[in-house]
Amino acid sequence: MQRSGPSLLVWGAHDVTADPEVIGPALANSLPDGVAQLIDGAGHWVQYERADEINALLLGWFSPPTHCL
């Protein structure tokens, strides 16, 4: 399966299931247009632990780009 478009990988900085500081960037770099985002103060359940930050991040990620004329 071939991917198209950017990929956002989000990890809690204290996720005990992986080493987020190593795994996130490594996976992002293996993807075309991959972006890794580490969220401080969160663990494995980052979307629950830091819901406001995740919601803001996703709103920005999915918003259409703004262009200067």
Steps between C-alpha positions, in 0.01 A plus 500: 500500500641834399433800723435851382490815705660594830486284814484635855637275777418615854650349813483579869848576631451250783359211294645185658413280201779653288781753513309793347805725453662232283206318339293807400768671290623167358152410377431851372828500307406169339187657349476754223378818670501337845478725806556385859353697789593426862254619767652581840324385813318212330544126483357231276145638503605845379167586336328461837774640724556814291173529309513879459851488351410209271181670382690822419773302323247309287299812417820660373605186314166462319443871432543612142824686437485876491667671209636850484408689187 
